Amino acid sequence: MAYRRVTLILLSSIAASAIAFNHSNSLVGILIIAPGYLVQAWLFERHWALGGPGYAVTMIGVSALFWTAMAIVLARATIAIVRRFRFSASRNP
């Protein structure tokens, strides 16, 4: 069941990053694709940058992985906080 959730988050992140890559003239698009830009800039400085389709794959892939990891971390943190407060509320009548 958890694999389905992660797969769904990953696929939606890929879709959002691909749309943002094609609409980079808006602030939201830039914010979504920013992790890909950072990695591509680092690759460019190291002279490892990919051109053509590799550029798009790097930008979309890195952004999708970043936002997927961010969503999973935020979900787990929220669950941990809710469990902590639920447990402490049940101990104190």
C-alpha distances in whole Angstrom, upper triangle without the diagonal:
4,5,5,7,9,10,11,13,14,16,17,19,20,21,23,25,26,27,29,30,32,33,34,37,36,35,31,31,33,30,27,29,30,28,29,33,33,32,34,37,36,36,39,41,40,41,38,37,36,38,37,34,33,33,31,28,29,29,26,24,25,24,21,20,22,20,17,17,19,17,14,17,18,15,15,19,19,16,19,22,21,20,23,25,24,25,28,29,28,31,33,35
4,5,5,6,9,10,11,12,14,15,16,18,20,21,22,24,26,27,28,31,31,32,35,33,32,29,29,30,27,24,26,27,25,26,30,30,28,31,34,33,33,36,38,37,39,35,35,34,36,35,32,30,31,29,26,26,26,24,21,22,21,18,17,18,17,13,14,16,13,11,14,15,12,12,16,16,14,16,19,19,18,21,23,22,23,27,28,27,30,32,34
4,5,5,6,8,10,10,12,14,15,16,18,20,21,22,24,25,26,29,30,31,34,33,32,28,28,29,27,24,25,26,24,24,28,28,27,29,32,31,31,34,36,35,36,33,32,31,33,32,29,28,28,26,23,24,24,21,19,20,20,16,15,17,16,13,14,16,14,12,15,17,14,14,18,19,17,19,22,22,22,25,27,26,27,30,31,31,33,36,38
4,6,5,6,9,10,10,12,14,15,16,18,20,21,22,24,25,27,28,30,33,31,31,27,26,28,26,23,24,26,24,25,28,29,28,30,33,32,32,35,37,36,37,34,33,31,33,32,28,28,29,26,23,24,24,21,19,21,20,16,16,18,17,13,15,17,14,13,16,17,15,16,19,19,18,21,23,23,23,26,28,27,28,31,32,32,34,37,38
4,5,5,6,9,10,11,12,14,15,16,18,20,21,22,24,26,27,28,31,29,28,24,24,26,24,20,22,24,22,23,27,27,26,28,31,31,31,34,36,36,37,34,32,31,33,32,29,28,28,25,23,23,23,20,18,19,18,15,14,16,14,11,12,14,11,9,13,14,11,12,16,16,15,18,20,19,20,23,25,24,25,28,29,29,32,34,36
4,5,5,6,9,10,10,12,14,15,16,18,20,21,22,24,25,26,29,28,27,23,23,24,22,19,20,22,19,20,24,24,23,25,28,28,28,31,32,32,33,30,29,28,30,29,26,25,25,23,20,20,20,17,15,16,15,12,11,13,11,8,9,12,9,8,11,13,11,12,15,16,15,18,20,20,21,24,26,25,27,29,30,31,33,35,37
4,5,5,6,8,10,10,12,14,15,16,18,20,21,23,24,25,28,27,27,23,22,24,22,19,20,22,20,20,24,24,23,25,28,28,27,30,32,32,33,29,28,26,28,27,24,23,24,21,18,19,19,16,14,16,15,12,11,14,13,9,12,14,12,11,15,16,15,16,19,20,19,22,24,24,25,27,29,29,30,33,34,34,37,39,41
4,5,5,6,8,10,11,12,14,15,17,18,20,21,22,24,27,25,25,21,21,23,21,17,19,21,20,20,24,25,24,25,29,29,29,31,34,33,34,31,29,28,29,28,24,24,24,21,19,20,20,16,15,17,15,12,12,15,12,9,12,14,11,11,15,16,14,16,19,19,19,21,23,23,24,27,28,28,30,32,33,34,36,38,40
4,6,5,6,9,10,10,12,14,15,16,18,20,21,22,25,23,22,19,18,20,18,14,16,18,17,17,21,22,21,23,26,26,26,29,31,31,32,29,27,26,28,27,24,23,23,20,18,18,18,14,13,14,13,9,10,11,9,6,9,10,8,8,12,12,11,14,16,16,17,19,21,21,23,25,26,26,28,31,31,32,35,37,38
4,5,5,6,9,10,10,12,14,15,16,18,20,20,24,23,22,19,18,19,17,14,15,17,15,15,19,20,19,20,23,23,23,26,28,28,29,26,24,23,24,24,20,19,19,17,15,15,15,11,10,11,10,7,7,10,8,5,9,11,9,10,13,14,14,16,18,19,19,22,24,24,25,28,29,30,31,34,35,36,38,40,42
4,5,5,6,9,10,11,12,14,15,17,18,20,23,22,22,19,17,19,18,15,15,18,17,16,20,21,20,21,25,25,25,27,30,30,30,27,25,23,24,23,19,19,19,16,14,16,15,11,11,13,12,8,10,13,11,9,12,14,12,13,17,17,17,19,22,22,22,25,27,27,28,31,32,32,34,36,37,38,40,42,44
4,5,5,6,8,10,11,12,14,16,16,18,21,19,19,16,15,17,16,12,14,17,16,16,19,21,21,22,25,26,25,28,30,30,31,28,26,24,25,24,21,21,20,17,16,17,15,12,12,14,11,8,11,12,10,9,12,13,11,13,16,16,15,18,20,20,21,24,25,25,27,29,30,31,33,35,35,37,39,41,42
4,5,5,6,8,10,10,12,14,15,16,19,18,17,14,13,14,13,9,10,13,12,12,16,17,17,18,21,22,22,24,26,27,28,25,23,22,22,22,19,18,17,15,13,14,12,9,9,10,8,5,8,9,6,6,10,10,9,12,14,15,15,17,19,20,21,23,25,25,27,29,30,31,33,35,36,37,39,41,43
4,6,5,6,9,10,10,12,14,15,19,18,18,15,13,15,14,11,10,14,13,12,15,17,16,17,20,21,21,23,25,26,26,23,21,19,20,18,15,15,15,12,10,11,10,7,7,9,8,5,8,10,9,9,12,13,13,15,17,18,18,21,23,23,24,27,28,29,30,33,34,34,36,38,39,41,43,44,46
4,5,5,6,9,10,11,12,14,17,17,17,14,12,15,15,11,11,15,15,14,17,19,19,19,22,24,23,25,28,28,28,26,23,21,21,19,17,17,16,13,12,14,12,9,10,13,10,8,12,13,11,11,15,16,15,17,20,20,20,23,24,24,26,28,29,30,32,34,35,35,38,40,40,41,44,45,47
4,5,5,6,9,10,10,12,15,13,14,11,9,11,11,8,9,12,13,13,15,17,18,18,21,23,23,24,27,28,28,26,23,22,22,20,18,18,17,13,13,14,12,9,11,12,9,8,11,12,10,11,14,14,13,16,18,18,18,21,23,23,25,27,28,28,31,32,33,34,36,38,38,40,43,44,45
4,5,5,6,9,10,10,14,13,13,11,8,10,10,6,6,10,10,9,11,14,14,14,17,19,19,20,23,24,24,22,19,18,18,17,15,15,13,10,10,11,8,5,8,9,6,6,10,10,9,11,14,14,14,17,19,19,20,22,24,24,26,28,29,30,32,34,35,36,38,40,40,42,44,45,47
4,5,5,6,9,10,14,14,15,13,10,12,13,10,9,12,13,11,13,16,16,15,18,20,20,21,24,25,25,22,19,17,17,15,13,13,12,9,9,11,9,6,9,11,9,9,12,14,13,14,17,17,17,20,22,22,23,26,27,27,29,31,32,33,35,37,38,39,41,43,44,45,47,49,51
4,5,5,6,9,11,11,13,11,8,11,12,9,9,13,15,13,15,18,18,18,20,23,23,23,26,27,27,25,22,20,19,18,15,17,15,11,13,14,12,9,12,14,11,11,15,16,14,16,19,19,18,21,23,23,24,27,28,28,30,32,33,33,36,38,38,39,41,43,43,45,48,49,50
4,5,5,6,9,8,10,8,4,7,9,6,6,10,12,11,12,15,16,16,18,20,20,21,24,25,25,24,20,19,19,17,16,17,14,11,13,13,10,9,12,13,10,11,14,14,13,15,18,17,17,20,22,22,23,26,27,27,29,31,32,32,35,37,37,38,41,42,43,45,47,48,50
4,6,6,9,10,12,11,7,8,10,8,6,10,12,9,10,14,14,13,15,18,18,18,21,23,22,21,17,16,15,14,12,13,11,8,10,11,8,7,11,12,10,11,14,15,14,16,19,19,19,22,24,24,25,28,29,29,32,34,34,35,38,39,40,41,43,45,45,47,49,51,52
4,6,9,10,13,12,8,10,13,11,10,13,15,13,13,17,18,16,18,21,21,21,24,26,25,23,20,18,16,14,13,15,13,10,12,14,11,10,14,15,13,14,18,18,17,19,22,22,22,25,27,27,28,31,32,32,34,36,37,38,40,42,42,43,46,47,48,50,52,53,55
4,5,7,9,9,6,8,11,10,10,13,15,14,14,17,19,18,19,22,23,22,25,27,27,25,22,21,19,18,17,18,16,13,16,16,13,12,16,17,14,15,19,19,17,20,23,22,22,25,27,26,28,31,31,31,33,36,36,37,39,41,41,42,45,46,46,49,51,52,53
4,6,8,8,5,5,9,9,8,10,13,12,11,14,16,15,16,19,20,19,22,24,24,23,20,19,18,17,17,18,14,12,15,15,12,12,16,16,13,15,18,18,17,20,22,21,22,25,26,25,27,30,30,31,33,35,35,37,39,40,41,42,45,46,46,49,51,51,53
4,7,9,7,7,11,12,11,13,16,15,14,17,19,18,18,22,23,22,24,27,27,26,22,22,21,20,20,21,18,16,19,19,15,16,19,19,17,19,22,21,20,23,25,24,24,28,29,28,30,33,33,33,36,37,37,38,41,42,42,44,47,47,48,50,52,53,55
4,6,5,6,9,10,11,12,16,16,15,17,20,19,20,23,24,24,26,28,29,28,24,24,23,23,22,23,20,18,20,20,16,16,20,19,16,18,21,20,18,21,23,22,22,26,26,25,27,30,30,30,33,35,34,35,38,39,39,41,43,44,44,47,49,49,51
4,5,5,6,9,10,10,14,15,14,16,19,19,19,22,23,23,25,28,28,28,24,25,24,24,24,24,20,19,21,20,16,16,19,18,15,17,20,18,16,20,22,19,20,24,24,23,25,28,27,27,30,32,31,33,36,36,36,38,41,41,42,44,46,46,48
4,5,5,6,9,10,13,14,14,16,18,19,20,22,24,24,26,28,29,28,25,25,24,24,23,23,20,18,19,19,15,15,17,17,13,15,17,16,13,17,19,16,17,21,21,20,22,25,24,24,27,29,29,30,33,34,34,35,38,39,39,42,44,44,46
4,5,5,6,8,11,12,12,14,16,16,17,20,21,21,24,26,26,25,22,21,21,20,19,19,17,14,16,16,12,12,15,14,11,13,16,15,13,16,18,17,17,21,22,21,23,26,26,26,29,31,31,32,34,36,36,37,40,41,41,44,46,46,48
4,5,5,6,9,10,9,11,14,14,14,17,19,19,20,23,24,23,20,20,20,20,19,19,16,14,16,15,11,12,15,14,11,13,16,14,13,17,18,17,18,22,22,21,24,26,26,27,29,31,31,32,35,36,36,38,41,41,42,44,46,47,49
4,6,5,8,10,10,11,14,15,15,17,19,20,21,24,25,24,21,21,22,22,21,20,17,16,17,16,12,12,15,13,10,12,14,12,11,15,16,14,15,18,19,18,20,23,22,23,26,27,27,29,31,32,33,35,37,38,38,41,43,43,45
4,6,7,9,10,12,13,14,16,18,19,20,22,24,25,23,20,20,21,21,19,18,16,14,15,14,10,10,12,11,7,9,11,10,8,12,13,12,13,16,17,16,18,21,21,22,24,26,26,28,30,31,32,34,36,37,38,40,42,43,45
4,6,5,7,9,10,11,13,15,16,17,19,20,21,19,17,16,17,17,16,15,12,11,12,10,7,7,10,9,6,8,11,10,10,13,14,14,15,18,19,19,21,23,24,25,27,29,29,31,33,34,35,37,39,40,41,43,45,46,48
4,5,5,6,9,10,10,12,14,15,17,19,20,19,16,17,18,19,18,17,14,13,14,12,8,10,12,9,7,11,12,10,10,14,15,14,16,19,19,19,22,24,23,25,27,28,29,31,33,34,35,37,38,39,40,43,44,45,48
4,5,5,6,9,10,11,12,14,16,17,18,17,15,16,17,19,18,16,13,13,13,10,8,9,10,6,5,9,9,7,9,12,12,12,14,17,16,17,20,21,22,23,26,27,27,29,31,32,33,35,37,38,39,41,43,44,46
4,5,5,6,8,10,10,12,14,15,16,14,12,12,14,15,14,12,9,9,9,6,4,6,7,5,5,9,10,9,11,13,14,14,17,19,19,20,22,24,25,26,28,29,30,32,34,35,37,38,40,41,42,44,46,47,50
4,6,5,6,9,10,10,12,14,15,14,11,12,13,15,15,13,10,10,11,9,6,9,11,9,8,12,13,12,14,17,17,17,19,22,22,23,25,27,27,29,31,32,33,35,37,37,39,41,42,43,45,47,48,49,52
4,5,5,6,9,10,11,12,14,13,12,14,15,17,17,15,12,13,14,10,9,12,12,9,10,13,13,11,14,17,16,16,19,21,21,22,25,26,26,28,30,31,31,34,36,36,37,40,41,42,43,46,47,48,51
4,5,5,6,9,10,11,12,11,9,11,14,16,15,12,10,12,12,8,8,11,10,7,9,12,12,11,14,16,16,16,19,21,21,22,25,26,26,28,30,31,32,34,36,36,38,40,41,42,44,46,47,49,51
4,5,5,6,9,10,10,9,6,8,10,12,13,10,7,10,10,7,7,11,11,9,11,14,14,14,16,19,19,19,22,24,24,25,28,29,29,31,34,34,35,38,39,40,42,43,45,46,47,49,51,52,55
4,5,5,6,9,10,10,8,11,12,15,16,13,11,13,14,11,10,14,15,12,13,17,17,16,18,21,21,21,24,26,25,27,30,31,31,33,35,36,36,39,40,41,42,45,46,47,48,51,52,53,56
4,5,5,6,9,9,8,11,14,17,18,14,12,15,15,12,12,15,15,12,14,17,17,16,19,21,20,21,24,25,25,26,29,30,30,32,34,35,36,38,40,40,42,44,45,46,48,50,51,52,55
4,5,5,6,5,5,8,11,14,15,12,10,13,13,10,11,15,14,12,15,17,17,17,20,22,21,22,25,26,26,28,31,31,32,34,36,36,38,40,41,42,44,46,47,48,50,52,53,54,57
4,5,5,6,5,8,10,13,15,12,10,14,15,12,12,16,16,15,17,20,20,19,22,24,24,25,28,29,29,31,33,34,35,37,39,39,40,43,44,45,47,49,50,51,53,55,55,57,60
4,5,8,8,12,14,17,19,16,14,17,18,15,15,19,19,17,19,22,22,21,24,26,25,26,29,30,30,32,34,35,35,37,40,40,41,43,45,45,47,49,50,51,53,55,55,57,60
4,5,8,11,14,18,19,16,15,18,18,15,16,20,19,17,20,22,21,21,24,26,25,26,30,30,30,32,35,35,35,38,40,40,41,44,45,45,47,49,50,51,53,55,55,57,60
4,6,9,11,15,17,14,13,17,17,14,16,20,19,18,20,23,23,23,26,27,27,28,31,32,32,34,37,37,38,40,42,42,44,46,47,48,50,52,52,54,56,57,58,60,63
4,6,10,13,14,11,11,14,14,12,14,17,16,15,18,20,20,20,24,25,25,26,29,30,30,32,34,35,36,38,40,40,42,44,45,46,48,50,50,52,54,55,56,58,61
4,7,10,11,8,8,11,12,9,11,14,14,14,16,18,18,19,22,23,24,25,28,29,29,31,33,34,35,37,39,39,41,43,44,45,47,49,50,51,53,55,56,57,60
4,7,8,5,5,9,9,8,10,13,13,13,16,18,18,19,22,23,24,25,27,29,29,31,33,34,35,37,39,40,41,43,45,46,48,49,50,52,54,55,57,58,61
4,6,5,5,8,10,10,11,14,15,15,17,19,20,21,23,25,26,27,29,31,32,33,35,36,38,39,41,42,44,45,47,48,50,51,53,54,56,57,59,60,63
4,5,6,7,9,10,11,13,14,16,17,19,20,22,23,25,26,28,29,31,32,34,35,37,38,40,41,43,44,46,47,49,50,51,53,55,56,58,59,61,63
4,5,5,6,9,10,11,12,14,15,16,18,20,21,22,24,26,27,28,30,31,33,34,36,37,39,40,42,43,45,46,48,49,50,52,54,55,57,58,61
4,5,5,6,8,10,10,12,14,15,16,18,20,21,22,24,25,26,28,30,31,32,34,36,37,38,40,42,43,44,46,47,49,50,52,53,55,57,59
4,6,5,6,9,10,11,12,14,15,17,18,20,21,23,24,26,27,29,30,32,33,35,36,38,39,41,42,43,45,46,48,49,51,53,54,56,58
4,5,5,6,8,10,11,12,14,15,16,18,20,21,22,24,26,27,28,30,31,33,34,36,37,39,40,42,43,44,46,48,49,51,52,54,56
4,6,5,6,8,10,10,12,14,15,16,18,20,21,22,24,25,27,28,30,31,33,34,36,37,38,40,42,43,44,46,47,49,51,52,55
4,6,5,6,8,10,10,12,14,15,16,18,20,21,22,24,26,27,28,30,31,33,34,36,37,39,40,42,43,45,46,48,49,51,53
4,6,6,6,9,10,11,12,14,16,17,18,20,21,22,24,26,27,28,30,32,33,35,36,38,39,40,42,43,45,47,48,50,52
4,6,5,6,9,10,11,12,14,15,16,18,20,21,22,24,26,27,28,30,31,33,34,36,37,38,40,42,43,45,47,48,50
4,5,5,6,9,10,10,12,14,15,16,18,20,21,23,24,26,27,29,30,32,33,35,36,37,39,41,42,43,45,47,49
4,5,5,6,9,10,11,12,14,15,16,18,20,21,22,24,26,27,28,30,32,33,35,36,37,39,40,42,44,45,48
4,5,5,6,8,10,10,12,14,15,16,18,20,21,22,24,26,27,28,30,31,33,34,36,37,39,40,42,44,46
4,5,5,6,9,10,10,12,14,15,16,18,20,21,22,24,26,27,28,30,32,33,34,36,37,39,41,42,44
4,6,5,6,8,10,11,12,14,15,16,18,20,21,22,24,26,27,28,30,31,33,35,36,37,39,41,43
4,5,5,6,9,10,11,12,14,15,16,18,20,21,22,24,26,27,29,30,31,33,34,36,38,39,42
4,5,5,6,9,10,10,12,14,15,16,18,20,21,22,24,25,27,28,30,31,33,34,36,38,40
4,5,5,6,9,10,11,12,14,15,17,18,20,21,23,24,26,27,28,30,32,33,35,37,39
4,5,5,6,9,10,11,12,14,15,16,18,20,21,22,24,26,27,28,30,32,33,35,37
4,6,5,6,9,10,11,12,14,15,16,18,20,21,23,24,26,27,28,30,32,33,36
4,6,5,6,9,10,10,12,14,15,16,18,20,21,22,24,26,27,28,30,32,34
4,5,5,6,9,10,11,12,14,15,16,18,20,21,22,24,26,27,29,31,33
4,5,5,6,9,10,10,12,14,15,16,18,20,21,22,24,26,27,29,31
4,6,5,6,9,10,10,12,14,15,17,18,20,21,22,24,26,27,30
4,5,5,6,9,10,11,12,14,16,16,18,20,21,22,24,26,28
4,5,5,6,9,10,10,12,14,15,16,18,20,21,23,25,27
4,5,5,6,9,10,10,12,14,15,17,18,20,21,23,25
4,5,5,6,9,10,11,12,14,15,16,18,20,21,24
4,5,5,6,9,10,10,12,14,15,16,18,20,22
4,6,5,6,9,10,10,12,14,15,17,19,21
4,5,5,6,8,10,11,12,14,16,17,19
4,5,5,6,8,10,10,12,14,16,18
4,6,5,6,8,10,10,12,14,17
4,5,5,6,9,10,11,13,15
4,5,5,6,9,10,11,13
4,6,5,6,9,10,12
4,5,5,6,9,11
4,5,5,6,10
4,5,5,7
4,6,7
4,6
4
